Amino acid sequence: MVNAMYSTLKDYIMENEFCIHIFEDRINIVNYMCIYEFDDNSIIIKYKNGIINIKGKNLTVCKLLNNEILISGKIEKIEFR
């Protein structure tokens, strides 16, 4: 129990938890693991528990950091696998 509490507290303080914010014309993803594929119509991103497949038109990476990506464009579909 102590280990679980420590892990939860550490994740909160260090912001290690996967987080996704979905807006009308952009998606912000924090604490992803890697980008598998990227083009104007599809972006596939791996995170701790699976894969996110983002489909749309004119998809563009507006911000790219070690653990954060901001994607803009006409987002048509988001699949979690």
PyMOL commands that set and color helices and strands:
alter all, ss='L'
color gray80, all
select helices_A, chain A and resi 2-14
alter helices_A, ss='H'
color red, helices_A
select strands_A, chain A and resi 19-22+26-30+34-38+42-47+50-64+68-80
alter strands_A, ss='S'
color yellow, strands_A
deselect
rebuild
show_as cartoon
